[in-house]
Amino acid sequence: MSVEPISPLAPLGVAAALAAESNPSITPHPRIWDEFQLSDRVGLVTGANRGLGLEMALVLLEAGARAVYCIDLPAEPGEEWQAVRAYAQRMRSGARLEYVRQDVTDQAAMWEVAQKVADKEGRIDIGIAAAGIASAGKNCLDYPADEFRKALDINATGALFTAQAVGRQMDRLGTPGSIIIVASVAGTITLKDMKTIPYNTSKSALLQLARSMACELGPKRIRVNTVSPGYVCTKMTGLFIESQPSVSAHWSSGNPLGRIATPDEMRGVIIWLSSDASSFCTGSDIIVDGGAHSW
Ligand SMILES: NC(=O)c1ccc[n+]([C@@H]2O[C@H](COP(=O)([O-])OP(=O)(O)OC[C@H]3O[C@@H](n4cnc5c(N)ncnc54)[C@H](O)[C@@H]3O)[C@@H](O)[C@H]2O)c1
C-alpha cells in the first residue's frame, strides 16, 4: 500500500528564497500556510462526540483532512456532532466525519478500530487522545480507590491505548504521523482550591507517557506531543460551574488573561502539531492556559 510522503514541501523559507533568486523560472510563492495543510490526511480523535475532541476533529477537516474518525461512548453520536458533520460536508465536498462507538479503555478493541480505519483509508496520519473524565471534590486522604483507578484508567491508560492504536498502524504502513495527547495544565501545576488528585495525577502521567513514546517512536518518524489546556468552557467544566457558580470567577482570576478559554482557542495548536509546520516537535508539552502556570 503506497502513501504520499508527508513532507513534500522543501525547500522552505530562506532556502526557498535563495533557490528562487538563483533561478528566475521559479515563481516566489508564500509557503507558510502550505505547511499547515492536512490535505488528504486521515485522523482519529477520541472523546470526539462533543467538547474539545469534536472541536479538534472539525479543525482537522477544515485544514484539509479527508476523514476524521470520532471515537466516543454513546451508541449514536449526539445532535451537536450530527450538526458538525453536516456543516463539514457543506464546507467541503468529501470532508468526512465518521463516528465509532468505542470505550478507550478496551485495548484490543481500540487497536482493531484503528486497524479498520487504516485498512479502509490506506493511512492514519493523526491520532488525538481527548477522551477523559474529571474528578473533584474529595480530600486526598479520603479519595476512594475505585474513583482514583477509574480516572487513571480512562485518562491515562485510555490515552496509551489510543496512541498505541494509531502508532501501530503508522508503523505497519511505514508512514510518519503525529500523535497528540490532550493532557492538562493540571499535569504540571495543582489546580488551586480544586480537590482533584486523581485528575491531576492522570494528566501528569500523560506528560511522561508522551515523552517516552516520542523517544521510542522518533526513529519511525512518529511524533508524540501533549497539549495542556487550562480551563476551557465545555460540558466537563460546566458541571462544576453549575454546582458552584463562584467557580467561574475563581478560575478566570487564576490566569493573567482573566478568563476561561473557549474550545476553539485550541484549534491553532492542534493544526500546528498535526501538520508539517511542527515537523521538529516531539516529546513536548504545549501549555495553552492563558498564562495560569506562570503564576
Ligand atoms: N475543559 C477543560 O477545561 C479541560 C482542560 C484541560 C484538559 N481537558 C481535557 O480535554 C479532554 C476533553 O475534555 P472536554 O472538556 O471536552 O470534556 P467533555 O466531558 O465535554 O468530553 C469528554 C469526552 O470524552 C468521552 N469519554 C469519556 N470516557 C470515555 C471512554 N472511556 N471512552 C471513550 N470516550 C470517553 C466523553 O463521552 C466525552 O464525550 C479531556 O481529556 C480533558 O481532561 C479539558
PDBQT file of the ligand as one rigid body, heavy atoms in Angstrom, charges set to zero:
ROOT
HETATM    1  N1  LIG A 301     -12.445  21.509  29.616  1.00  0.00    +0.000 N 
HETATM    2  C1  LIG A 301     -11.309  21.817  30.213  1.00  0.00    +0.000 C 
HETATM    3  O1  LIG A 301     -11.196  22.815  30.925  1.00  0.00    +0.000 OA
HETATM    4  C2  LIG A 301     -10.102  20.955  30.015  1.00  0.00    +0.000 A 
HETATM    5  C3  LIG A 301      -8.867  21.457  30.414  1.00  0.00    +0.000 A 
HETATM    6  C4  LIG A 301      -7.727  20.682  30.249  1.00  0.00    +0.000 A 
HETATM    7  C5  LIG A 301      -7.834  19.437  29.685  1.00  0.00    +0.000 A 
HETATM    8  N2  LIG A 301      -9.043  18.961  29.302  1.00  0.00    +0.000 N 
HETATM    9  C6  LIG A 301      -9.099  17.619  28.728  1.00  0.00    +0.000 C 
HETATM   10  O2  LIG A 301      -9.628  17.680  27.436  1.00  0.00    +0.000 OA
HETATM   11  C7  LIG A 301     -10.271  16.456  27.129  1.00  0.00    +0.000 C 
HETATM   12  C8  LIG A 301     -11.680  16.754  26.635  1.00  0.00    +0.000 C 
HETATM   13  O3  LIG A 301     -12.390  17.383  27.696  1.00  0.00    +0.000 OA
HETATM   14  P1  LIG A 301     -13.744  18.193  27.479  1.00  0.00    +0.000 P 
HETATM   15  O4  LIG A 301     -13.637  19.407  28.296  1.00  0.00    +0.000 OA
HETATM   16  O5  LIG A 301     -14.062  18.288  26.035  1.00  0.00    +0.000 OA
HETATM   17  O6  LIG A 301     -14.769  17.212  28.227  1.00  0.00    +0.000 OA
HETATM   18  P2  LIG A 301     -16.143  16.563  27.798  1.00  0.00    +0.000 P 
HETATM   19  O7  LIG A 301     -16.635  15.886  29.013  1.00  0.00    +0.000 OA
HETATM   20  O8  LIG A 301     -17.024  17.551  27.134  1.00  0.00    +0.000 OA
HETATM   21  O9  LIG A 301     -15.699  15.486  26.692  1.00  0.00    +0.000 OA
HETATM   22  C9  LIG A 301     -15.039  14.320  27.038  1.00  0.00    +0.000 C 
HETATM   23  C10 LIG A 301     -15.492  13.222  26.102  1.00  0.00    +0.000 C 
HETATM   24  O10 LIG A 301     -14.768  12.024  26.428  1.00  0.00    +0.000 OA
HETATM   25  C11 LIG A 301     -15.673  10.945  26.330  1.00  0.00    +0.000 C 
HETATM   26  N3  LIG A 301     -15.221   9.807  27.111  1.00  0.00    +0.000 N 
HETATM   27  C12 LIG A 301     -15.140   9.699  28.467  1.00  0.00    +0.000 A 
HETATM   28  N4  LIG A 301     -14.743   8.473  28.803  1.00  0.00    +0.000 NA
HETATM   29  C13 LIG A 301     -14.567   7.773  27.667  1.00  0.00    +0.000 A 
HETATM   30  C14 LIG A 301     -14.160   6.452  27.371  1.00  0.00    +0.000 A 
HETATM   31  N5  LIG A 301     -13.881   5.579  28.345  1.00  0.00    +0.000 N 
HETATM   32  N6  LIG A 301     -14.072   6.077  26.065  1.00  0.00    +0.000 NA
HETATM   33  C15 LIG A 301     -14.362   6.953  25.085  1.00  0.00    +0.000 A 
HETATM   34  N7  LIG A 301     -14.763   8.220  25.297  1.00  0.00    +0.000 NA
HETATM   35  C16 LIG A 301     -14.864   8.622  26.572  1.00  0.00    +0.000 A 
HETATM   36  C17 LIG A 301     -16.979  11.517  26.868  1.00  0.00    +0.000 C 
HETATM   37  O11 LIG A 301     -18.089  10.712  26.493  1.00  0.00    +0.000 OA
HETATM   38  C18 LIG A 301     -16.991  12.895  26.267  1.00  0.00    +0.000 C 
HETATM   39  O12 LIG A 301     -17.630  12.931  25.012  1.00  0.00    +0.000 OA
HETATM   40  C19 LIG A 301     -10.233  15.632  28.409  1.00  0.00    +0.000 C 
HETATM   41  O13 LIG A 301      -9.173  14.727  28.357  1.00  0.00    +0.000 OA
HETATM   42  C20 LIG A 301      -9.994  16.673  29.480  1.00  0.00    +0.000 C 
HETATM   43  O14 LIG A 301      -9.375  16.136  30.626  1.00  0.00    +0.000 OA
HETATM   44  C21 LIG A 301     -10.181  19.694  29.447  1.00  0.00    +0.000 A 
ENDROOT
TORSDOF 0
